[in-house]
Amino acid sequence: MEADEVISSEDVGASIFSGQKKVLYYADTLTEIAFVVPSPLEPLSKSSAPEKEVPVIFIHPLNTDLFSVKVQGATGKFNMVIPLVDGMIMSRRALGFLVRQTVINICRRKRLESDSYNPPHVCRKQKIADIVNKYRNKQLELEFYTSLFQEVGLKNCNP
């Protein structure tokens, strides 16, 4: 920590990951995601998207060392996002993994529900067609085979 960096009362616990200075970050070979944890001192800022389009996961600690989960705002074709379900109670040990998987599933569903989304195999097929059209050499079959066996500026290769 730098000497001029002052720790305020807002920079303790999970509120340090409010997005002002730091975020929680996770990445593996297929996924990259950043989590923003809102500060309890500041209200959630209103964004241009309606609230129902922004899923929020509330985690409440219980007296029994378990956690209660509330998933709010996950609407669309599939209201229930898994593995977390609204009202679920779980241990601290399972909490991190299940929250991460739920957020990844929400993001994938949002992308799949988008009207402009094309699956990877469709994108690949389109890119291949673009390359073929760009570099296509319109020749007759006879001209093609003749061009394969023509000498291209090489002198006799035998010594």
Sequence and secondary structure as in RCSB ss.txt:
>XXXX:A:sequence
MEADEVISSEDVGASIFSGQKKVLYYADTLTEIAFVVPSPLEPLSKSSAPEKEVPVIFIHPLNTDLFSVKVQGAT
GKFNMVIPLVDGMIMSRRALGFLVRQTVINICRRKRLESDSYNPPHVCRKQKIADIVNKYRNKQLELEFYTSLFQ
EVGLKNCNP
>XXXX:A:secstr
  TT    GGGSGGGGGSSSS  EEEE SS EEEE    TTS     SS GGGS EEEEEE TTSEEEEEEES  
SS    SS  TT EEEHHHHHHHHHHHHHHHHHHHHHHSTT   HHHHHHHHHHHHHHHH     HHHHHHHHTS
  S      
